[in-house]
Amino acid sequence: MTRVDLLQLAREMLVSATMVATPVLIVVAVVGLAISLVQALTQIQEQSLSFVPKMLAGIGTLLALSPWMIGVLVTLATRIMSSIGGPLS
């Protein structure tokens, strides 16, 4: 395994981590923006009103997308494990 292979592997790991995390972050950000807009319009400044919906949206997104996320991570782990046995340079 050369340095180029290691850099390629590191790049794939970062891309996979970004792909897996992005949907959850987008959903939580959109829900947070909507809740903040409602709070600004109604002038209610309760912290739990903002936290609970974001938490539920994040958990719901994780549950809905977990098969896809696991597939991406298993594919990456399989690729890493298969490249470990390669020749060293």
C-alpha positions as CSV (number, residue, x, y, z in Angstrom):
1,M,0.0,0.0,0.0
2,T,1.6,3.3,-1.1
3,R,1.0,6.8,0.2
4,V,-1.3,7.5,-2.7
5,D,-3.4,4.5,-1.7
6,L,-3.5,5.8,1.9
7,L,-4.5,9.3,0.8
8,Q,-7.2,7.8,-1.5
9,L,-8.5,5.8,1.5
10,A,-8.5,8.8,3.8
11,R,-10.4,10.8,1.1
12,E,-13.0,8.0,0.8
13,M,-13.4,7.9,4.6
14,L,-14.1,11.7,4.7
15,V,-16.5,11.5,1.8
16,S,-18.4,8.6,3.4
17,A,-18.6,10.4,6.8
18,T,-19.9,13.5,5.1
19,M,-22.5,11.5,3.1
20,V,-23.7,9.8,6.2
21,A,-23.9,12.9,8.4
22,T,-25.3,15.4,6.0
23,P,-28.9,14.3,5.8
24,V,-29.3,14.4,9.6
25,L,-27.6,17.8,9.8
26,I,-29.9,19.2,7.1
27,V,-33.1,17.9,8.7
28,V,-32.1,19.2,12.1
29,A,-31.1,22.6,10.7
30,V,-34.4,23.0,8.8
31,V,-36.4,22.0,11.9
32,G,-34.4,24.4,14.0
33,L,-34.9,27.2,11.6
34,A,-38.7,26.5,11.5
35,I,-38.9,26.4,15.3
36,S,-36.9,29.6,15.6
37,L,-39.2,31.3,13.2
38,V,-42.2,30.2,15.2
39,Q,-40.6,31.4,18.4
40,A,-39.8,34.8,16.9
41,L,-43.3,35.2,15.6
42,T,-45.0,34.2,18.9
43,Q,-42.2,35.7,21.1
44,I,-42.0,32.5,23.1
45,Q,-38.4,32.0,24.2
46,E,-38.5,28.5,25.8
47,Q,-35.3,26.4,25.3
48,S,-37.0,23.1,25.5
49,L,-39.4,24.1,22.7
50,S,-36.4,24.4,20.4
51,F,-34.5,21.3,21.6
52,V,-37.1,18.6,21.7
53,P,-38.3,18.9,18.0
54,K,-34.7,19.0,16.8
55,M,-33.9,15.9,18.8
56,L,-36.9,14.0,17.6
57,A,-36.2,15.0,14.0
58,G,-32.6,13.8,14.3
59,I,-33.7,10.5,15.8
60,G,-36.4,10.1,13.2
61,T,-33.9,10.8,10.4
62,L,-31.4,8.3,11.8
63,L,-34.1,5.6,12.1
64,A,-35.4,6.2,8.6
65,L,-32.0,6.3,6.9
66,S,-30.1,3.8,9.1
67,P,-30.3,1.0,6.5
68,W,-28.6,3.2,3.9
69,M,-26.1,4.6,6.4
70,I,-25.1,1.1,7.5
71,G,-24.7,0.0,3.9
72,V,-22.4,2.9,3.1
73,L,-20.3,2.2,6.2
74,V,-20.2,-1.5,5.6
75,T,-19.0,-1.0,2.0
76,L,-16.3,1.3,3.3
77,A,-15.2,-1.1,6.0
78,T,-15.1,-4.0,3.5
79,R,-12.9,-1.9,1.2
80,I,-10.6,-1.0,4.1
81,M,-10.3,-4.6,5.3
82,S,-9.6,-5.9,1.8
83,S,-6.9,-3.3,1.3
84,I,-5.1,-4.1,4.6
85,G,-3.7,-7.3,3.3
86,G,-2.1,-5.6,0.3
87,P,1.6,-5.3,-0.2
88,L,3.4,-2.5,1.6
89,S,5.7,-0.1,-0.3
